[in-house]
Amino acid sequence: MTNELLFDFTVDKAAQTVSITREFDAELSLVWDAFTKQELLDQWMAPAPMKARTKYMNFVVGGKRFYAMIGPDGMEKWAIQQYTSITPKSNFKMHNAFADEHENPELPGSEWDYNFSEKDGITTVFIRIYNESFERMERLMDGFRAGFTMTLKNLEELLAKLSAK
């Protein structure tokens, strides 16, 4: 593993966007799978000490992932993601919103655009998140930066483990 992998987290309040660029020392197909397969997502997509649990996921255009982040006290924070565009191994887009346990979305939400590329065995993931509400973005920003940074570290560790197999 190299210690010089790129990680950039930029907030543009005026444009209501967050841009995240993260490199991983892993093949593109493995990184793609980690973002698009339920069994892998649940292993890394929650900051410790929380855990992710997907109730269902259908990774197709128009399909959804309905999942919860579960705290150590058992408290669940649900979210629903609807996939709006998929170009295998290079890009997918989705609408993301918090929800209750019955799949009723808490609007407004956010639009996520994921881009994947690989060069010399290093896979770069670029994520652009557009928040439909400036107020929502402001409310989430501090915790989101720390939490998402932790989840990407979880992913780096999972990819290292899977690459070693």
C-alpha positions, 0 to 999 in steps of 0.5 A: 500500500502506498501512503500517498493516495489522494484524498480531497474533500471540498465544499462549495457552499454557493453551489450547494455541492461537496466534491470528494476525490479518493484514490485506492490501491486496488483494481477498478473492478474491485472498487466498483463492486465495493460501491455497488454490491450490498454484501460489500457496502454493508462491510464499510459504509458506516463510521465506527462504531455504527454498522450498515445494514441493507434491507434490500438493494436493486442496483439497476436504473430505477432500482433502490437501496434501502438501508440503515446505519445502526448505532451501538445502542441499536438506534437506526437511521434509515436512508433510501437511494434511487439509482438514476443512471448506471454506466458499468465500471465508470459512473453511477448516479443516485438520489439519496434521502433520509427516510423512516423505517417504512421508506417514507423519504425525508425531503429534500435529499441530495444527488450523488454522481460517482465516477471511477477511473484506474491508472497504473493499478490505482483507482480514483473515485470522484464523487460530486454531491448536490444538496437540494437544500442549502439548509440541509447541507449546512446542518449535515456538513460537520458530521458528514465530513468526519463520518464519510472520511471514516467510511472511506478509511473502512473501504481502504482497509476492506480493499486491502483485505480483499486484494490480498486474497 
